[in-house]
């Protein structure tokens, strides 16, 4: 089962053509957050980025690895987030990086 949302379904939004511009209050904001959690047999990474401004850029990346190598159990989680916003001469930049590593040595 699939469903979709069409912008015209939202009666409070207006359609803009390419020549239209959106003008805000001139404020800028950039915020980021990252989290990682690891343990025996699992790894979780999360990243978020938000911006407010006339020109904005966000990038988030996560990567997780879980390996059982006989006597060694290995888990790693990486998370990165970058956010940039600019309006006029105001600029905001935020970045967050997080890495967690778990090693467990066992006797076979």
N, C-alpha and C positions, 0 to 999 in steps of 0.2 A: 504494500500500500504506500503510495506517495501522495504528497500534497504540495502545493506551492502557494506562495503569497505574491500577489501582483500589487505594485505600488498604488495603483488606482483604487485598490480595495481600502486604502487608508485615507479616509475623506479629509483628514486634517493636513495632508501633505499636498504640496503644489509641484507640478511638473516644471522643470527649468530647461530652457534650451541652452545651447552652447554659448550664446552671447550673454547669458545672464550671469550675474556674479552674486555671491552670497557675502553680505557685509555683516560683520559681527561687532561686538563692542570694543575690539582692539586688544583684548586680553589674550595671553598665551599661557599654555600649561603643558607640561610633559611629565608623565609619571610612569614608573616601571615597578614590577615586582617579580621575584623569582623564588621558587622553593624546590627543594629536593629532599627525598626521603628514601632510605635504603635499608636493607636488612638481608637476612639469609633467604635467598631465592627470589628477591624482588627489588625493583628500583623504579622510582616515580620522579618525574620532573615536570614542573609547571612554570610557565612564564606569561606575563601579561604586560601590555603597553597601551597607554592612552595619551592622546594629544588634543589640544584645542588651539587653533590658529588658522591663519590664512594659507600657509604652506606647512604641511605636516609630513612626517615620515615615522613609521614604526616598523620594527622587526623583532620577532621572537623566534627562538630556536630551542628545542629540547632534544636530548639524546639519552637513551638508557641502554645499559648492557648488563646482562646476567649470564654468568658462566659457571658450570660445574666442571672442574678439571681434575677429578679424582680426589686428591687430598686437599685441594684448594677450591673454595667457593668464593666467587668474585661478583660483586654488584657495584655498578657505578651509575650515577645520574648527573647530567649536566643541564643547566638552564641558563639562557641569556636573553636579555631584553634591552632594546635601545629605542628611545623616543626623542623626537626633535620637532619643535614647533616654532614658527616665526610669523609675526604680524608686524609690518612696518619695521621699526628698528628694535622691536622687542623680540627676544629669543629665549627659548627654554630647552634644556637638554637633560635627559635622565637616562641612566643605565644601571643595570643590575645583573650580576653574575653569581652563580651558585654551583658548587660541585660537591658531591658526597661520594665517598668510596668505602666499601665494606669488604674486608678480607676475613675469611674463616679457614684456618688450617685444621684438618682432622687427621687422626690416626686411622689407617685402614686396617 
